[in-house]
Structure formats: structure tokens, C-alpha cells
Amino acid sequence: MSRTGRQPVSIPDGVKCDLLGKLLRVTGPKGTLERRLHADMEVTIVDKEVRVARPSDLPKHRALHGLTRTLIFNMIEGVTKGYQKVLQIEGVGYRASMQGKSLSLSLGYSHPVLFEPPSGISFTLEGPQTIRVSGIDKELVGQTAADIRACRKPDPYKGKGIRYQGERIRRKAGKTGKVGK
């Protein structure tokens, strides 16, 4: 049995979970999240706990067991605490600014890159080189941060670009010496 999947997910005070068929709706102090669960997984809500069971020991069901439990846990965690990713901008002249709710990035291109936040996501600037992406949906926060990072990935030669906070970029040596003779 899946070690992760068999652990119940406790529902904290102030959070309400509703199971409508295979649709799970979680409401908390930060907002509401909905997710359609896989048809094979058996999800029950009993005594402030969400339990996930699998119908058989097939490899597909074993894989879905822990995944379903983790998705439910992330939903409950999101509506209580929320999630955030911090991005660092490195490079001379590279910076970020806010235009309303949109993020304007100057990344060495001939034009500024405008980035509209998806619904449920907010951007906060902590200086011109630090962007905080926050929201209640873990998957959406991570994808939005990855989309911003993709605007100018870190360069392994000079180290310029957008990186996650704490991310280490493996640097490469440039050309050395004379070229052929």
C-alpha cells in the first residue's frame, strides 16, 4: 500500500471540504479551489479527515493513490496558507516593474516583456530584481513562475537571466586561447 496514500489528510478549522461526485471543492480563508479527481479513486470525508482508497493493486491505481492524496493535501494547504515562488533577476539593466497588475520585464530585448497574471495569481516586487509570485493553487503558482523564468533563462556563461531564489546555475568556461592554426 502507498505510504503517502494511506495517510489521512486532516481538515483544519475554518476549512470546508465538499465532495460532489468526483469533484472536490475546498473552501478556506484564502479562497476556494476545485479539482476533478480520478474516477477510480475512492475519496471519503469522515470526522474532519479526507481518506483516499484505491480499488486494486494495479500499477496504475498504486500510482494514482499517493498522487490523489497529495493533490488534496495541496488544496487544503493552499486555501489556508497559500503558496509562493520567488524569482531573482540577474544582469546589468535587467529589471522588473509593475504596470497595474501586469508585470513589465526589461530583459535586454528591444522591447519590454509584459506578463499578465492568470486569475488567482498576484505579483509583488521586492526591489527591481526580485519578483514574488503568490496564490492558492500550487500548480498554477509553479507554472506561472516557470513561464516568467522562460522569458530569459539563466545563461550558463555569464549567469544573466531569471532564476528561482536559491537556484544554483552551473557555470561553464568560455573560449580560451587562440583558435586553430
N, C-alpha and C positions, 0 to 999 in steps of 0.2 A: 504494500500500500504506500502511496505517496506520503512522505513525511510532511511536506508542506500542505498537501491537500486535506489531510485528515485533521489538521488543527482548526478548531472553530475560530471564526472572526467575531470578536466581541463588538457590540454596538454601544458606543459611549452615550452618555446623557446628552440630549439636545440633537441627536441624530435619529432620523426616522427612515426605515427601510421598508419598501413595499415591493412585493413580488406579484406581478401581473402576468401570469402565464410564464413565459421565458424572458420577460422584460423586468429588470431590476431597477428601481428608482430609489436613489439615496438622497435625502434632503438634510442639510445641516446648516450651521450658522453662516457659512460662506457661500452657499448656493445649492443647486440641485444638479445631479448627474444621472443619466440614464444609460443603460447598456443592455443589449440583447445578448443573453447567454446562449451557449451552445445547446442544441435540443437534446443531446444525450446526457448532459449533466443534470443531476437531481439536486436542487438547491432548496433548503428549508430554513425558515426563520423561527427559532424557538427560544424563548427566555433571553432576549437581548443578545442572541448569538445567531450567526449565519453559518450553516453547515453545508458542505458540499460532499456529495457521494457520487461514485461512478457505477455504472451498471455492470461492467465486466472488467476483466483484466487484459483486454486487448491493448496493444501498444498505443493506439490512438486515444483510448479512454484514459490510460495512465498519463499520457502527455497532457490531456485536457484537464485532468483533475487538479494538479497543482496550479496550472495557469488560471483556471476559473477562480480558485480561492485567492490568488494573488491579485487578480483584477478587481475582485470585490473589496479586498483589503485596501487597495489603492484608491478606490472610490470613496470609502469611508474616511481614509486619511486625508484625501483631498478636500472634502467638504468640512472637515474640522480644522486642519492646519494649512492646507494649500501646498503648492509646490513652486519652486523657483530654480532658475538656472542663471548663473552669472557669466557674462561674456566679457573678455578683455580685448581691446583693440590695440595692436602694436604697429608702429610705423610713423614716420615723420609726415605730418599733415593728415593722418587718418584720424577721424573723429566722428562722433555721433551727436545729433541734436534732435529735439522733438519739434514737430510741426503739427500742433493739435494733438491727436492721439497717435499719429503716424511717426515713424522713426526715419530720420533722414541720415544716411551714412555717406561720408566723404571718404572714399577708399582708393583714391588715386586714379579713378576713371575720369573721363571728360565730363561726366555728369554725376550729380548726387543720386544715390540709390534710395528710393522711397520704399518703405516697408510698412504695409498696413497690418495692424494686429487682427488676427481672427477673433471672432466673438468669444468672450471668456478669458482673453489674454490681455495683460497690461504690461507696458514697458515703463521702467524707471531708469533714469540716468543718474549715475553717481559719479559725476565728472564727465568730461568729454570722451574718455576712453573706457568707461565701464557701463555695461548695459545689464539690467536685471529684468529677466522675463519671468512673470509670475501668473499663476492661475490655479484652478482647482482640478483640472484634468491633467494627470501626469503625462499621458501620451501626447497631448496637444502642446504642453509646455516644452517637452523634449523635441518634438518635431519643429516647433517654431524656432527654438534656439538653433537647431541644426540647419534650418533654412537661412537664418541670419548668418551663421558661420559659413555657409556655402557661397555667400556673396563675395567673400575674399578669404579663401582657406589659408592657413599659415604656410608661409614659404619655408622650405627646409634649408635654403641657402642664407637668407637674410633674416628670417624669423618674423617678417612682417605679415600682418593679416589679422583675422579674428579667431580667437581661441577661447575655449572654456576656461574658467578660473581654475587654476591648479593643473591644467593640461601641460605636459612637457612635450616640446617639439624636438624630435631628434634632428640635430643639425648635421648638414653634410658639408664636406670641404669643397671649396670651389676649385677652379682650374689652377694649376701651379706650373711654373717653369715655361720653357719655350715650346712652341707647337712644332713638331716634326722638322726634319732637315735631311 
